[in-house]
Amino acid sequence: MTEGGARAVSHPSRASSVRAAVMKAPGLVEVEEFSRPDVEPGAVLMQVVYSGICGTDKHTFRGETIQYAGTPHERQLEYPLICGHENVGIVVETGGDVLATDGTPLRAGDRIVPGANVACGECWFCREGFPYYACERLEDYGNSLNAARPPHLFGGWAELMYLLPRTPLFRVPDELPSEVAVLTEVMAVTHGLDDATHLPSPHTFRPGSSVAVIGVGPLGLCHVIKARFLECGGLIAVDLLPSRLRVAETFGATLTIDGSTTARDDRIEAVRTQTDGRGADVVVDCSGVAETFTEALAIVRWGGTVIEAGAFVDLGPVPVNPNRDLCTRNVCVLGVGGETATSYVPAMKAMAAHLDKLPLCDVVTHRLPLERAGEAIELSQSDSAMKVVIAPGG
């Protein structure tokens, strides 16, 4: 296959059975075969090129399955699951005329990134234009869409993926390689930085603003990349894994802090020293650990903005003093519950525009087949990997 938009569809897409890596219980992933499904009107069958391993998948693998805790949308995931909601693939078959989000009809061979969620379009949140992860009847691939439900193939860790009617389907620019396009959903989660550019002063993110990112796994690294897209000033990265800090440096981090060898007070002081004693203008917490939220509040400057993008799964509360931590310091907090549908196309365009300026092709460090999905999850949490993807075609 070439990396362009029009491609020949490889042999697995014509087979009568489809292989998928199924998470059957915490810590247990096995390859199973499913019948190739008929495609209902408005649906799409997509051959998966790459499917990223997300922090959510790691939580699910560990049995941490409560999502949207404390909200009207709270739910507990059920096994078995075919995970994988960060996907890039090739259209194999459509159920009649199906349009991409640009209004053009999709044809076999077209390369697409499907939206990670399917909103109902009818609830109050949908009618009022809220992000689609606010939908009261949200279906999302690799999570709520269970592998026990026919036609089963609702995740990217499979040779073919079934995309329901109303799924947003985004064309991939011809110049964007698939190993970069697979980052689109993650990059779409960085919209908190875009939102910060529209906040009133003194919370506004503007060119030259200092940014600190706590946790530079794939989501944190994508925030580092987005900060560079937005022409940030000083760029600080904090993580427990030295390899991830080295990657952040290749993307322009001006200060890296190893959280495994420094105390909390020392990290706070290092950030303040780097920012003339003020603290960072914008702090993004992507660690997936609840305790780092209070550290984010401590290292942001007076009147700065904290973006909490890493606490999707409930890992417990942390103590916050509203007076000391928020009000008297005039801190703005933006909570990010997921990507927005309107962020996909800008993310792909921005990545395509920066291919020669930033080493985006190096973000994906490992591509593993379906048979090694369990190993891939473990690898994605190690010091030897950045972004790990499943390559169902080998």
C-alpha positions, 0 to 999 in steps of 0.5 A: 500500500502507498500512503496516498488517499486512493489505495488498493484494498488488501486481501484480508478485506475480502475474506469471509471471516475477520480476526480481532484481538478481544479483551475478554477480562482484565489482563486477558486479550485473545485473538478471535474470528468473527463473520464478515458483517453485511453493511447496513445503509449508512454504515461503512466497513473499514480495513484498519491500517493502524489502531493506537493504544490509548490511556483508556485502553490501559485502564480497561486492561487493568480493570479500571472501567468506570468512565464519566464518574459522577456525571449523568453519563457515568457508566461501567464498561463490560467485557468482552471488548475490541478496543481501539478508538484511535484509527486510520483505515481504508474504506472497503464497503459502504451501505449505499451512499455515505458522505465524508464530513467534507460532503463528498461520497466515500468510495472503496479505497478512500483513506479515512480517520473515523470519529471515536464516538457516535452521538445520537443527535437528538438529546438536549446536549446534541441539539444545543451544540455541545461536544459530542462526548456530552451526548446522553446516548453516546456510543463510542468505539472500543468502549461502550460498543461491546464485542458481544453486540452484533456485528461485533467489530466495533474497535480498531484492534481488528482486520475490519472495523464496522462504522455505524451510521452517523459516525463522523468520517474524515478524509486523510490528506494525501500527504499525511502518512498513516503513522501520523494520521493515527494520531489524529484522535489524540491530537483532537483531544488537545483542543483545550489549548485552542480553547485557551487562546480564546479565554479573556485576559489574564488566562489567554494562551498567546504566542510566546506563552510558557507551557508546562505539560505533566505526563508526556506519554502520547497524550501529553506529547501531543499537547507538547506538539500542539503547543509548538503548533501554537508558537508557545514560548518556554516549554516544560515537560514533566514525566517519570520516564526518562525516554519520554522526556528525551522525546519531548526534547526532540519536540522543543521542550526547553526544560525537562523534569524527571518526576522519579528523581525529584521531590514535588517542591523541587519540581515546583521551584524548577518551573518557577525558576524557568519562568522568572518566578511566576509559574507557567502561563498554561499547565496541562495535566495528562498524567492520568494520576489524580494527584498531579492535578494539585501539582498543576495548580501549584506550578501555574502562575497567578491568573494562569490556566490549568487544562486537566485532560488526563483524568478520564477514568475515576482514580479518586479525589484529591484535596483542593483548597478553593481559596488558596488554589483557585480564587485568590490566585485567579486560576482558570481550570478547563476540564477536557472530557475528550476530543471534539468532532470539529478538531479532527480536520484542523489536527490533520491539516496542522500535522501535514503542515509541520511534517518537515518541521517536527519529527511527527513520524517518530511519535509511533515507536512500535507497530505490533500485530493482533497476536501481540495486543496484550504485549503491546499494552504492556509495552505502551506503559514502559520506558522503551516506547512512546506511541504503540499501535496495533497493525492488524495487517501485519 
